[in-house]
Amino acid sequence: MLSNNSPQIRFANVNDCDLILEFIKALAEYEHLSHEVAATPELLKKWIFDEKKAEVLFAINQEGREVGFALFFNSFSTFLGKAGIYLEDLFVLPEYRGKGYGTLLLNTLAKITMERGCGRLEWSCLTWNKKSLDFYHRWGAQTLDDWVKLRANDSTLKALSR
C-alpha cells in the first residue's frame, strides 16, 4: 500500500458485496449493458468469498472513498504451463478518471501477477472504448487481433451440455 496521503488499494472483504455490486452496476451503465446485470450481493458473496472464484481490489482516494475497482480470477495457459490472471472488470468512477486510479489498479494487478508466479495478465475491452484502449496501449498492452472472444450462456449452454 501507498502512504496515508496517497491513493491506496485494498482487497475487498465479505462485507463489501453491496459496494461491489454498485461498481458492477456503474460499469454496466457506462457500457450500456445495465439490462444484463443479474448479480446480487448474495451471488457475489457465494462466488467471490465462499467459493473463492474471484478477487476484488478497490482503489481508495485520499478521503478514504472507494473510487475504482478491479475484479479478477485465475486462468490457465496450456502453452505456458502455468496460471495467469484474467481481469474481468476494471472501472473507475467518471469523476476520478485521469487521476491515476486506473493506473494504480493495473500496476497492482501486474505486481500480483508477478508475485504469484503467473505467466500473464489478460483482459478484454470493448472495441468502441477508445479511451480505455489508449490507456492500455500506453502501458504496452497488446491487442490480439487474431483472436475472437466467444461466449456460451443460457440456452447455448443447455444445448452444448446434452
Wavefront OBJ file of the C-alpha trace (Angstrom):
o trace
v 0.000 0.000 0.000
v 0.994 3.595 -0.510
v 1.466 6.206 2.201
v -1.570 7.548 4.032
v -1.519 10.736 1.913
v -1.686 8.821 -1.371
v -4.382 6.779 -3.063
v -4.411 3.223 -1.777
v -5.515 -0.239 -2.831
v -7.288 -2.763 -0.682
v -8.735 -6.198 -1.239
v -12.492 -6.449 -0.857
v -13.915 -8.432 2.031
v -17.221 -10.222 2.522
v -18.814 -7.042 3.887
v -18.228 -5.293 0.530
v -20.759 -7.220 -1.569
v -23.165 -4.266 -1.829
v -20.291 -1.970 -2.808
v -19.016 -4.435 -5.405
v -22.499 -4.572 -6.888
v -22.631 -0.749 -7.012
v -19.440 -0.752 -9.081
v -20.743 -3.534 -11.332
v -23.916 -1.538 -11.975
v -21.947 1.654 -12.664
v -19.747 -0.233 -15.128
v -22.778 -1.785 -16.814
v -24.370 1.635 -17.164
v -21.156 3.031 -18.703
v -21.064 0.119 -21.168
v -24.804 0.453 -21.954
v -25.367 -3.059 -20.588
v -27.396 -2.394 -17.432
v -30.080 -4.763 -18.696
v -27.596 -7.666 -18.405
v -26.811 -7.284 -14.691
v -28.226 -10.248 -12.787
v -25.698 -10.171 -9.928
v -26.925 -9.789 -6.355
v -24.989 -9.308 -3.126
v -25.831 -12.925 -2.259
v -24.401 -14.245 -5.537
v -21.275 -12.131 -5.118
v -20.809 -13.410 -1.572
v -21.174 -17.013 -2.732
v -18.870 -16.885 -5.739
v -16.239 -14.364 -4.619
v -15.935 -15.108 -0.921
v -17.431 -18.531 -0.176
v -16.307 -20.331 -3.349
v -13.230 -18.076 -3.801
v -13.681 -17.948 -7.586
v -12.661 -14.295 -7.966
v -10.997 -11.439 -6.102
v -11.724 -7.731 -5.995
v -9.440 -4.768 -5.449
v -10.616 -1.262 -4.618
v -8.787 1.971 -5.362
v -9.315 4.370 -2.472
v -8.894 8.133 -2.658
v -7.290 10.387 -0.039
v -10.648 10.792 1.741
v -10.998 7.027 2.146
v -13.698 6.569 -0.524
v -13.603 3.635 -2.933
v -13.405 5.209 -6.396
v -12.440 2.259 -8.587
v -12.454 -1.496 -8.629
v -10.915 -4.455 -10.401
v -12.396 -7.969 -10.388
v -10.065 -10.774 -11.438
v -9.575 -14.524 -11.269
v -7.113 -17.221 -12.271
v -6.921 -18.515 -15.792
v -4.518 -21.096 -17.176
v -2.235 -21.113 -20.195
v -1.560 -24.568 -21.585
v 1.188 -23.111 -23.779
v 2.990 -21.543 -20.807
v 2.084 -24.397 -18.486
v 1.143 -22.012 -15.708
v -1.682 -19.954 -14.296
v -2.473 -16.454 -15.393
v -4.769 -13.745 -14.146
v -7.819 -12.694 -16.096
v -9.056 -9.186 -15.370
v -12.820 -9.331 -15.822
v -13.507 -5.702 -14.958
v -11.537 -2.553 -14.230
v -13.653 0.537 -13.602
v -13.017 3.965 -12.127
v -15.880 6.319 -11.337
v -16.085 9.004 -14.054
v -15.213 11.918 -11.774
v -11.971 10.174 -10.721
v -10.682 9.202 -14.161
v -7.372 10.621 -15.314
v -6.125 10.900 -11.724
v -4.071 7.701 -11.588
v -6.564 5.288 -10.024
v -6.807 3.055 -13.106
v -3.027 3.011 -13.355
v -2.765 2.135 -9.660
v -5.188 -0.779 -10.110
v -3.382 -2.035 -13.216
v 0.046 -1.682 -11.551
v -1.208 -3.608 -8.520
v -2.609 -6.370 -10.729
v 0.709 -6.627 -12.573
v 2.533 -6.950 -9.229
v 0.074 -9.610 -8.021
v 0.521 -11.499 -11.304
v 4.296 -11.499 -10.862
v 4.245 -12.240 -7.111
v 2.032 -15.273 -7.715
v 4.316 -16.571 -10.469
v 1.598 -16.261 -13.095
v 2.552 -16.172 -16.757
v 0.263 -13.419 -17.992
v -2.380 -10.839 -17.219
v -5.191 -10.709 -19.771
v -8.444 -8.821 -20.226
v -10.947 -7.701 -22.834
v -12.031 -4.222 -23.815
v -14.976 -3.115 -25.889
v -13.896 -2.002 -29.359
v -15.746 1.329 -29.076
v -13.986 2.239 -25.804
v -11.116 4.173 -27.384
v -10.131 5.957 -24.151
v -9.629 2.656 -22.353
v -7.848 1.078 -25.315
v -5.499 4.067 -25.498
v -4.886 3.790 -21.749
v -3.990 0.086 -22.034
v -1.838 0.596 -25.117
v 0.134 3.361 -23.352
v 1.202 0.721 -20.834
v 2.301 -1.676 -23.567
v -0.726 -3.972 -23.674
v -1.084 -5.831 -26.954
v -4.305 -6.103 -28.907
v -4.830 -9.703 -30.024
v -6.492 -9.053 -33.379
v -6.147 -12.667 -34.468
v -8.298 -13.935 -31.572
v -12.074 -13.727 -31.334
v -13.780 -13.756 -27.954
v -16.598 -16.312 -27.797
v -19.277 -16.940 -25.207
v -21.835 -19.611 -24.420
v -24.551 -18.938 -21.862
v -28.196 -19.742 -21.108
v -29.756 -21.688 -23.982
v -26.387 -22.247 -25.665
v -25.028 -23.919 -22.515
v -28.101 -26.115 -22.311
v -27.677 -27.152 -25.938
v -23.951 -27.831 -25.516
v -24.437 -29.883 -22.355
v -26.646 -32.521 -23.971
l 1 2 3 4 5 6 7 8 9 10 11 12 13 14 15 16 17 18 19 20 21 22 23 24 25 26 27 28 29 30 31 32 33 34 35 36 37 38 39 40 41 42 43 44 45 46 47 48 49 50 51 52 53 54 55 56 57 58 59 60 61 62 63 64 65 66 67 68 69 70 71 72 73 74 75 76 77 78 79 80 81 82 83 84 85 86 87 88 89 90 91 92 93 94 95 96 97 98 99 100 101 102 103 104 105 106 107 108 109 110 111 112 113 114 115 116 117 118 119 120 121 122 123 124 125 126 127 128 129 130 131 132 133 134 135 136 137 138 139 140 141 142 143 144 145 146 147 148 149 150 151 152 153 154 155 156 157 158 159 160 161 162
